Amino acid sequence: MQEKLKKERTEELKNKKILLTGGHAATTALSTIEELKACLPAGWDLVWIGSNKAMEGKSTRSLESRVFEKVGVKSYSIISGRLQRKFTFWTIPSLIKIPFGLLNALFLILKIRPKVVVSFGGYAAVPVVVVSWLLRIPVVIHEQTAAIGLANKLSQPFAKKVCLARKESEIYFNSKKTVLTGNPVMSQIAEIEAKEKPGNPPTIFITLGSRSSRNINKVVDEILDRLLESYKVIHITGETDFSKFKERKNYLKGEHSARYKVYSGVDPTQIDGMYKEADIVVARAGANTVSEIIVTRRPALLIPIPWSYLDEQKKNALVAQKIGIARILEQEKLSGGKMLSEINVLIENWQSMVNKAKDSDVLDREASQRLVEQIVAYVN
């Protein structure tokens, strides 16, 4: 009898795991991982299930597949299909993957045997959430946007708790399940102080992430020489356009070349250095980018993706605009002249925007602690 109890206890200790899953939530998940590692007792393991590709039909590896194992989180890739809102060459192959994704999720979850599952949305998370519910494993969902992601819309019936980044998204969820936590940001981002004044010359941080934006890069290419006459530029191009801009830098001369730094992407654990240097940010309006500019109080020009689900990027951008730290430029109005004009307006109003943001209550600064409290409640 004692041997049997000892064996059961050994098995229990082996399976103290929290499973995290999602499509593209690298920095949100990283800050949650950071907080979980700080508060969980010894013996707990964190595991990630997600896609190893940044986009359907592209070879670019996802940020999660490249970064998580560096911070001690075992990462598994899942075969997962997605419901695309626009028919493309990849639509039918993606739909065919859906039943395989469920089987793949079942195999992985039975192997991992987590105590609780935390989903950050994205199509790779849906089969993991559904299978976890079937196996009676509690699921906690985190919604990063000011709306609702399609994956979280599909997943919410299977969740015990839904943690929201923004009050604006409450209308999309069952109020009995929701709690407002904010959107977690990494500690090194949360610790960045607001600047007292911009540099001389000011630094523009153009961040487009691993998924890139051909529309914005095209405009940056058009006005790069004029930008470099007055500003320093840090440019994360995404992998698709990196070689083009790297070659462009080689043809810049003297001071212009020294003022221009170009990268295909950046390890999220090192992005704080770019925010520290930045005076202005130019970016899409993804939930995590919006959280970072709010927390760091860096005045920003946000160009929302116009085809995002429920116009979620515009809703994210409006949160930052309401705080006073961002201006919004609609993609249909995007041009070289308009971008230059908006950047100049940000510089002219830089001090008042930073001062206004300093007076705002920043929910995201302690969001990881609030989210982890909800996760740990189900662990216990």
C-alpha positions in Angstrom: 0.0 0.0 0.0 2.8 2.4 0.9 4.6 1.6 -2.4 1.4 2.4 -4.3 0.9 5.8 -2.5 4.5 6.6 -3.1 4.1 5.9 -6.8 1.0 8.0 -7.0 2.7 10.9 -5.2 5.7 10.6 -7.6 3.3 10.8 -10.6 1.6 13.8 -9.1 4.9 15.6 -8.7 5.8 14.8 -12.3 2.6 16.4 -13.6 2.6 19.8 -12.0 2.2 21.7 -15.2 0.5 24.8 -16.6 -0.2 24.7 -20.3 -0.2 28.0 -22.2 -1.4 28.2 -25.8 -2.1 30.8 -28.5 -1.5 32.1 -32.0 0.6 35.3 -31.7 0.8 36.5 -28.1 4.5 36.3 -27.5 5.0 39.4 -25.3 1.8 38.9 -23.4 2.6 35.2 -22.8 6.2 36.1 -21.9 5.2 38.5 -19.2 2.7 36.0 -17.8 5.4 33.3 -17.8 7.7 35.7 -16.0 5.1 36.3 -13.3 4.2 32.6 -13.0 7.8 31.6 -12.5 8.1 34.2 -9.7 5.1 33.1 -7.8 4.8 29.3 -8.3 6.6 27.0 -5.9 9.4 24.8 -7.0 8.5 21.8 -9.1 6.0 23.4 -11.5 6.7 23.4 -15.2 5.3 25.7 -17.9 4.5 24.3 -21.4 3.5 26.0 -24.6 1.4 24.7 -27.5 1.2 26.9 -30.6 1.9 27.2 -34.3 5.5 27.2 -35.4 4.6 29.5 -38.4 3.9 33.2 -38.1 1.3 33.1 -41.0 -0.6 30.5 -42.9 1.4 29.5 -46.0 4.6 31.4 -45.0 7.8 29.9 -43.9 8.5 32.6 -41.3 8.8 31.0 -37.8 6.5 32.3 -35.1 8.1 34.4 -32.4 6.9 31.9 -29.7 8.6 29.0 -31.3 11.9 30.9 -31.4 11.8 32.5 -27.9 9.9 30.4 -25.3 12.5 27.6 -25.0 15.1 30.2 -24.2 13.1 31.1 -21.0 12.7 27.5 -20.0 9.3 26.8 -21.4 9.0 23.5 -23.4 7.3 24.3 -26.7 5.2 22.0 -28.9 4.0 22.8 -32.4 0.4 21.9 -33.3 -1.2 21.2 -36.7 -4.0 23.7 -36.7 -6.4 25.0 -39.3 -8.1 28.3 -39.2 -11.3 29.9 -40.4 -10.2 32.6 -42.9 -12.4 35.6 -43.5 -11.1 35.9 -47.1 -10.8 33.0 -49.5 -7.2 32.4 -50.6 -5.1 29.6 -52.0 -4.5 28.4 -48.4 -8.2 28.4 -47.3 -9.1 24.8 -48.2 -5.8 23.3 -46.9 -6.3 25.2 -43.7 -9.9 23.9 -43.2 -8.7 20.3 -43.8 -6.2 20.7 -40.9 -9.0 21.4 -38.4 -9.8 17.7 -37.5 -6.1 16.9 -37.4 -5.6 19.8 -35.0 -8.1 18.3 -32.6 -6.4 14.9 -32.7 -3.0 16.6 -32.4 -4.2 18.6 -29.4 -5.6 15.4 -27.7 -2.3 13.6 -28.1 -0.3 16.5 -26.7 -2.6 17.2 -23.8 -2.7 13.6 -22.7 1.1 13.6 -22.9 1.4 16.9 -20.9 -1.5 16.4 -18.5 -1.7 20.0 -17.3 -3.6 21.2 -14.2 -4.9 24.3 -16.0 -4.8 25.7 -19.5 -4.3 29.4 -20.3 -5.3 30.5 -23.8 -4.2 33.8 -25.4 -6.3 33.4 -28.5 -5.3 32.8 -32.0 -6.4 29.9 -34.2 -3.8 27.5 -32.8 -5.4 27.7 -29.3 -8.9 26.6 -30.3 -8.3 22.8 -30.6 -6.3 22.9 -27.3 -9.2 24.7 -25.5 -11.9 22.3 -26.9 -9.9 19.2 -26.0 -9.1 20.6 -22.5 -12.8 21.1 -21.9 -13.6 17.6 -23.0 -10.9 16.3 -20.5 -12.3 18.5 -17.7 -9.2 20.6 -17.5 -10.1 24.2 -16.4 -9.4 26.8 -19.1 -8.6 30.5 -18.5 -8.8 32.8 -21.6 -7.1 36.1 -21.9 -8.4 38.6 -24.5 -5.7 41.2 -25.4 -7.8 43.4 -27.7 -10.4 46.0 -27.1 -12.9 43.8 -29.0 -12.9 40.0 -29.2 -10.7 37.8 -31.4 -12.4 35.2 -33.5 -10.6 32.4 -31.7 -11.6 33.6 -28.3 -15.2 34.0 -29.6 -15.2 30.3 -30.5 -13.4 29.3 -27.3 -15.3 31.3 -24.7 -18.1 28.6 -24.1 -15.4 26.2 -23.0 -13.7 28.5 -20.6 -14.1 28.8 -16.8 -12.8 32.4 -16.7 -12.2 35.1 -19.3 -9.6 37.8 -18.4 -10.0 41.1 -20.3 -7.4 43.6 -21.2 -9.9 46.3 -21.9 -13.2 47.2 -20.4 -14.4 48.0 -24.0 -14.5 44.2 -24.8 -16.9 43.3 -22.0 -19.9 43.5 -24.3 -18.6 40.5 -26.3 -18.3 38.1 -23.5 -20.5 36.4 -20.9 -20.3 38.8 -17.9 -20.5 35.9 -15.4 -17.1 34.7 -16.6 -15.2 37.9 -17.1 -12.7 39.8 -15.0 -10.8 43.0 -16.0 -7.0 42.4 -15.6 -5.4 44.6 -18.2 -2.9 43.4 -20.8 0.4 42.1 -19.3 3.7 43.7 -20.4 7.1 42.4 -19.6 8.7 43.8 -16.4 11.6 45.5 -18.3 9.0 47.4 -20.4 6.9 48.3 -17.3 10.0 49.7 -15.6 10.9 52.2 -18.4 10.5 55.8 -17.2 8.8 58.5 -19.3 11.3 60.8 -20.9 11.5 64.4 -19.8 12.2 65.7 -23.4 13.0 64.1 -26.8 16.5 63.6 -28.0 18.4 65.9 -30.4 17.7 64.7 -33.0 14.6 62.7 -31.9 14.5 59.0 -32.5 11.6 57.4 -34.4 11.0 53.7 -33.6 9.1 52.1 -36.6 8.0 48.6 -35.4 6.2 46.3 -37.8 7.0 42.9 -36.2 7.7 39.6 -37.8 4.5 39.8 -39.9 5.6 43.1 -41.4 3.5 45.6 -43.4 4.2 46.2 -47.0 1.9 49.3 -47.1 3.8 51.0 -44.3 7.3 49.9 -45.5 6.5 51.3 -48.9 5.8 54.7 -47.5 8.8 54.6 -45.2 11.0 53.8 -48.2 9.5 56.8 -50.0 10.3 59.3 -47.2 13.4 57.7 -45.5 15.9 60.3 -46.8 13.6 63.2 -45.6 13.1 61.5 -42.2 16.9 61.1 -41.7 17.4 64.8 -42.3 15.7 65.5 -38.9 15.4 62.2 -37.0 17.2 59.0 -36.1 15.2 56.0 -37.2 15.1 52.5 -35.7 13.2 50.3 -38.2 11.9 46.8 -37.6 10.9 45.8 -41.1 9.7 42.2 -40.7 11.5 39.4 -42.6 9.8 40.0 -45.9 11.3 43.5 -46.6 14.5 43.3 -44.5 16.9 42.6 -47.4 15.5 45.6 -49.3 16.0 48.0 -46.4 19.4 46.5 -45.5 20.6 47.2 -49.0 19.0 50.7 -48.8 21.1 51.4 -45.7 24.3 50.5 -47.6 23.6 53.3 -50.1 23.0 55.9 -47.4 25.9 58.3 -46.9 27.6 59.8 -43.9 25.2 61.0 -41.1 22.1 59.5 -42.7 23.6 56.0 -42.6 24.7 56.5 -38.9 21.1 57.6 -38.1 19.4 54.6 -39.5 19.3 51.2 -37.7 17.4 48.4 -39.5 16.4 44.9 -38.2 14.2 42.1 -39.6 12.8 41.5 -36.1 13.8 41.6 -32.4 13.8 39.2 -29.6 11.0 40.5 -27.3 13.2 40.1 -24.3 15.4 42.8 -25.8 12.8 45.2 -27.2 13.0 47.4 -24.0 16.3 48.9 -25.3 14.5 50.2 -28.4 11.7 51.8 -26.4 14.3 53.4 -24.1 15.9 55.0 -27.1 12.7 55.9 -28.9 11.0 59.3 -28.6 8.2 58.5 -31.1 6.7 55.1 -32.2 5.2 54.4 -35.6 3.3 51.1 -35.7 0.2 49.0 -36.4 -2.2 48.9 -33.5 -1.8 45.4 -32.2 -2.8 45.0 -28.6 0.7 44.4 -27.3 2.2 47.3 -29.1 -0.5 49.6 -27.8 0.1 48.4 -24.3 3.8 49.1 -24.6 3.4 52.6 -25.8 0.9 53.4 -23.0 3.1 52.0 -20.3 6.3 53.6 -21.6 4.5 56.9 -22.4 6.0 57.1 -25.9 3.9 59.3 -28.2 2.8 57.2 -31.2 1.4 57.3 -34.7 -0.8 54.2 -35.0 -1.9 52.9 -38.4 -4.5 50.2 -37.7 -5.0 47.2 -40.0 -8.3 48.0 -41.6 -9.3 44.4 -42.2 -8.8 43.1 -38.6 -11.7 41.2 -37.1 -14.4 43.6 -35.7 -12.0 46.4 -36.5 -10.1 45.4 -33.4 -6.9 47.3 -34.2 -8.9 50.6 -34.6 -10.5 49.9 -31.2 -7.0 49.2 -29.7 -5.7 52.5 -31.1 -8.7 54.4 -29.7 -7.7 53.3 -26.2 -4.3 54.9 -26.6 -5.8 58.0 -28.3 -8.2 58.5 -25.4 -5.3 58.4 -22.9 -3.7 61.1 -25.1 -0.5 59.2 -26.1 -1.4 58.4 -29.7 -2.6 59.8 -33.0 -4.4 57.6 -35.5 -3.7 57.5 -39.2 -6.2 55.5 -41.3 -4.5 53.3 -43.9 -6.7 54.7 -46.7 -5.1 58.1 -46.0 -1.6 56.8 -45.7 1.0 58.5 -47.8 4.6 59.8 -47.5 3.5 63.4 -47.0 0.8 62.4 -44.5 3.2 60.3 -42.4 5.8 63.1 -42.3 3.1 65.6 -41.3 1.8 63.4 -38.5 5.3 62.7 -37.1 6.0 66.5 -37.1 2.7 67.0 -35.2 3.8 64.4 -32.6 7.0 66.3 -32.1 5.2 69.6 -31.7 2.8 68.2 -29.2 5.3 65.7 -27.6 5.5 67.3 -24.1 1.7 67.7 -23.7 1.1 64.1 -24.8 3.6 62.7 -22.4 2.3 64.8 -19.5 -1.3 63.7 -20.2 -0.2 60.0 -20.3 1.7 60.4 -17.0 -1.6 61.4 -15.3 -3.4 58.3 -16.6 -4.0 55.2 -14.5 -2.1 52.5 -16.4 -4.0 49.2 -15.9 -1.4 47.2 -17.8 1.5 47.9 -15.5 0.3 45.2 -13.0 -1.8 43.2 -15.4 0.4 40.1 -15.2 -0.1 39.8 -11.4 -3.9 40.1 -11.8 -3.9 37.5 -14.6 -1.7 35.1 -12.7 -4.0 35.4 -9.6 -6.8 34.0 -11.8 -4.7 31.2 -13.1 -3.4 30.1 -9.7 -6.9 30.0 -8.4 -7.6 27.1 -10.6 -4.3 25.5 -9.9 -5.2 25.4 -6.2 
